[in-house]
Amino acid sequence: MEKEKAIKITKIILKVIAVAGVVSLAALMPNIFQVLGAMNKKSEYKPKYYIKTALGRLKNQGLIKFYEKNGKTFFSLTEKGEEKLMKYRLGEIAVEKPKKWDQKWRIVIFDIQEIKKNTRNLLRTELINLGFIKLQNSVWVYPYDCKEIMILLKSYLKVGKDILYIEAVKVENDKWLRKAFGLN
C-alpha cells in the first residue's frame, strides 16, 4: 500500500511540474494536496511527509532538479523525468473504442535497426498491450483510431522516422481480423 501511494504521488508531482514547466514548492504543495485529498478520506495519511520524501527521491533519481531563486525553491523536470512521465502516461493510455467501427484499419509498420533491438521489443510489447494484432513481424493492425497514442509512443521510444502509421480502408482477406477483434 505504501509503494502504491508513493507511485501515485510521484506521478502527480511529475504531472504538476510538467504542466507548469517550473514550479515553486509553495505552488506545488496546494496543487498536490488538492489532488491527494481524494486519496486521504479516512486514513492516517501524512501528505507533507510523503511529498517531501517523494521530492527527495525524485531528485536522487535524477527526475527533477531543484534550484533557489529569491529565497524560494523551484523544481523542474529533467530529461530523465520527462521520459519517466511519458512512461507513466503510456501505461495509463487506453484506446477509446467507438460504438460503431468506421471500417478503417490502422496499420503500424516499423523498421528498427538491430542495434536498437530492446526498443523494437518494447514497441512490440506496447502494441500487444494496446490490442494490436501482428500481420507480419514488423506489421501490426488495429481497427480503431490510435494516432495520438502512436505519436506518444514514437516520442517516448525516440524512433519517429522508423515507425509508419497508416489508415487503410481495406486489408486483403481480413475476415480473420474482423473475427479476432469482434467486428462484423
Buried (B, 14 or more C-beta within 10 A) or exposed (E): EEEEBBEBBBBBBBBBBBEBEEBBBEBBBEBBEEBBEEBBEEEEEEBEEBBEEBBEBBBEEEBBBEEEEEEEBBBBBBEEBBBBBBEBBBEEBEBEEEEEBEEBBBBBBBEBEEEBEEBBEBBBEBBEEBBBBEBEEBBBBBBBBBEEBBEBBBBBBEBEEBBBBEEEEEBEEBEEBBEEBEEE
